[in-house]
Amino acid sequence: SELRLIASGAKWLRRQGPQIVASAIDVYLDEMDGLAGETAAGHEALRDAATKAHGEELARRVFDDEVTGDVLSQVAQADPDSLAMVLSHEQPQTIALILSSLDAARVGAVLDRMPDRMRADVLRRMATIDAVAPEVLHEIAAALSSELRALFAGGMRKVNGKAIALEVLRRCPVAQQGEVIAEIEKDSAALAAELRGRLFTFEDLKKLADRDLQTLLREIDTSKLSVALKGASTDVRAKFLSNLSQRAAEMLEDDLAAMGPVKLSTVETAQMEIATLAQEAGRAGRITIVGSDETML
């Protein structure tokens, strides 16, 4: 927002011509004449202002930790994805020291993007930090600062390559999707599993032909289906119920009505397992899964 104000002012100055610059400087000097006492106070005046605006603790950290000021300002401005990428290569103690200088919301966002095995260790170390020697902070700041400079050199910007790759795959025929993911699986089984899970979701089951859905229903555990339908859209629920016998549909509706609150993670797991079962049935030829760009005749 501040940069937009500067750009707006620069455009305005360009339209006014060079004479406006001299006039603006005169106004600035007149204003500064009235601030002689405050400007003489310098450091203390600015620190007092920071304390009033943000509290004693934050002002102390910013004004006293001069050796790490530059790097911490970079850390504070880095987006969580980029920061997690840089910190994930550091030792847990170093990560804990750096994250201890940030607010809790940003720390949580960064840790969410780091490997699971590191989170508990980093949090445990953060919980034991009381004080750090200035020379240690200085060494960490210097090392991390070079990493951040390398990271942001040339104006790094966030992209979502995985989302684009998924969109491209969705436009491919189902057979081609399987071939591509099989190749990916040779290098990364975890990535291949994630792409499969996101490529065909539980909501996509509403696109199945009735005969294929009836085939799939014979392979789905009824209790798991009830949990999955707990968080399904009206269209998906109606699709499943319409492909059951009247008695089975009534029993399923009764189960859903009687079911109490269910954790979202439990519902998502059940939906993912059924979607995976559908993909396996499709690869085995028991049902036909139609891609978004394919037409059935």
N, C-alpha and C positions, 0 to 999 in steps of 0.2 A: 504493500500500500504506500510506503514511503517512496519507493522507487517510482511509482506511478505519478506521485505528486511532483517529484523532481523532473520527470519527463514532461509533464504538463507545463511546468514552469519554464522549461527550456524551450518548448514550442512557442509559448507566449512571448518569451524574450526575443526569439528569432523574428517574430512578426513586428515587434516594437522598434527594432533598429538599435544601433550602438549607443545612442544617447541615453537610453533608459538605464544602461549599466552604471554610468556615472551617477545618475540620480539615485539608483538603488544603493550604491556604496555610501553616498552621503546620508541616506536614511539609516543605514546600518551603523555608521559611526556615531550618529546622534543617539541611537538607542544604546550603544555600548557605553557612551559617556555616563549614562545613568546607572551602570552596573559596576562601577569602579570598585566598590567595597566587596561585592560578591566575587568578582574575578580575582581580586587580590587574595581572597581566602583559598581559591584554587581547589586543591585536593579535598580539603575538609568540607567545603560547600557542596561539592559534587557528591561526596559520600553521604552527607546529611540528606541531600535530596533523594538519593537512592534508598536510604534507610526508610524515609517517610513513604516512598512509593512502594517498596517491596519488602520491607521488614529488615530487622537487624541481622538475621542469620544470612540471608542472601547477600546483603551488602558486604558483610564480613568476608564471605567466600570469594566474592568478586574482587574486592579491593585488596585483600590480604594475600590471595593466591596469585601474585603477579607472575610468578614463573610459569604458571600453567594457563594464564589468562587467554592467550591467543588460541591455544589448542582447544580449551574448553568452550570458547565461543564457537569454534568450528564444529565441535561435537554437538553443541546445543542446537545448531542450525541444520545439521545433517539429518536426512530423512532416515527413519528406523531401518529400512532395508539396507541402505548403504552402510550405515553404522554397524549393523549386525554383521555385514560381510567383512568389514575391516576387523572388528573385534574378535570374530570367530577364530582368527589365526593367532590371537594373543594367549598368553597364559591366563588361567582363571583369576589369579590374584591381580594381574594387571587390569583385566576386564572389570573386576570388582572395584578397584580404585577409581577407574574412569567413570563407571556408572554411578558411583556414590556421589558424584558431583552434579548429577542430573535430577530432575524432578521425577517422582514416582511413576507418573503416567508414561513418560518417555522411556524410563527404564523397563517398564512392563512391555511396551511395544517392541523394544529392541530384543528383550529376552524371548518373546513369542516367536521371533524370527531366527533364533539361534538353535543349534542342535539340542535335542532333549537332554542328552547326557551332560551338557554343560550347565543347564539352568540351576539345578540344585547346588552344584559346587560353587557357582558364582554367588548365589544368594547366601549360602552359608558363610562365604568369605566376607561378603558385604556386611553381614550381621555382626562380624567380629572387628570391624574397622572402627577404631576410636581416633587415631591420629596417624599422620604420615609425615615423615621427614621431608623437608623442602627439596633436598637433593634427589630423593627418590621420585618425587613428583616431577622435578625438572627433567630427569632422564626419560621418564614415561612420556611426558609431554613432547619432548624432542623427537622421540621415536615415532609416536603416533601421529605427530604433526606431518612428518614426511609421508606416512601412509595416506593421510587425508589429502595432502596436496596432490599426491599421485592419483587419488581417487577422483578428485574434482577438477583435475587439469583438463582444460578444453571444454569445460561446462558439461559435466555428466548429467544425463537426464534419465528418469525412470521410464522403463518400457515394460510391457507385459507380453513377452514373447510366447509364454505358455498359452495365454488366452488366444493369441493369433494362430498359433499352431493348431489348437483345438478347433478353431473356426474353419481353418483350411481342411482339417481332417473330416469335419462334419459335412463338407461339400463333396467329399470323395465317395465313391461307391463303397459299400460295406466290405466287399472282398479286398479292395485296395487299402482300406483302413486297417484290416487285419494284417496285411503284408507289411505295412509301415511300422505298426506297433511291434510286430514280431522282430523286425530288425532293431528297433530301439531296445527291445528286451535283452538282446545279446550284450548290450553295454550296460544297461541299467534296468533291472527287473522292477525296482521301486517306481521309477518314472513311467515305465510301461503300464504298471498296475494303476497308477494315478490317472494316466491318460485314458485308459479303458473305463475307469470309474466315472470320469467326467464326460467322456464321449457319449456314453449311453446311460442315462439316468432313469430312476424309477418313473419319473413323469413321462419319459419317452414310451413307456409301455402302452399308453393310450393309442399309439400309432399302430400297434400290432393288429393284424386281422383277427377276427373273432375266433377262428379255428386255431390259430397259433396261440392266442391267449388261453384258450381252453386246454391246449396241450401243456402249456406252461403251468397252469393251475394244478394239474395233476402231480406236478413235481414240487410244489411249494407247500411248506408246512403251514397249516391253518393258523396256528398261534402267531407265527412270524408275520403272516399276511395281515392279521388284525393290527399288530403293532405298526407295520409299515403304512397301512391305510389311515392310521390315527393322524398322521401329518400330511396326508395326500390331498391334492386338489379335488374339487367336486367332480371334475371331468374324469379323473383317474379312478376315483371311488365308484362312480357310476359305470365306468367301463368294466371294472371287475365284477360288480354286482350283477350286471346284465348278462355276464357269461357264466354265472352259476345257476344251478337249479333253484327254483323258488324257495325250497326248504333251506338249502345251503345259504342262499342270500339272506333269508330272514334270520338264520342263526348268526351269520356274520354281523348283521346290523345290530342284533341283540348284544353280541360281544363288544362291539364298538360303543354302544350306548352305556354298557355297564362298566367299561374300562375307566379306571381313574386316571389321574395325571401321569404322564410318562415322560421321562427325560428326553430332551431333543436328541441327544447323542444316541440314545437307544433306538429311537425312531429312524434316525439317519443310517445307523448300522443295519437295521432290518431292511430298509429300502435298498441300500447298497448291495447287500447279499442277494436280494431277489433280482436286481438289475444284472449282477454278475452271473447269476444262474441263467438268466435270459440270454446273455451273450454266449455262454458256453453251449446252450441249446442251439443258438444260431450257428455257431461254428461247427457243431456236430450235424447240422442239417435237420434237426427236429422241428425247428420253427424258422420263419423267414423274417429277418430284421431289415427294414427298408431305410436307406439313408435319406437325408433331407432333400437331396437332388435327384432321387430315383423315383420312377413312376411305375406303379403296378397296373397291369392290364388284365 
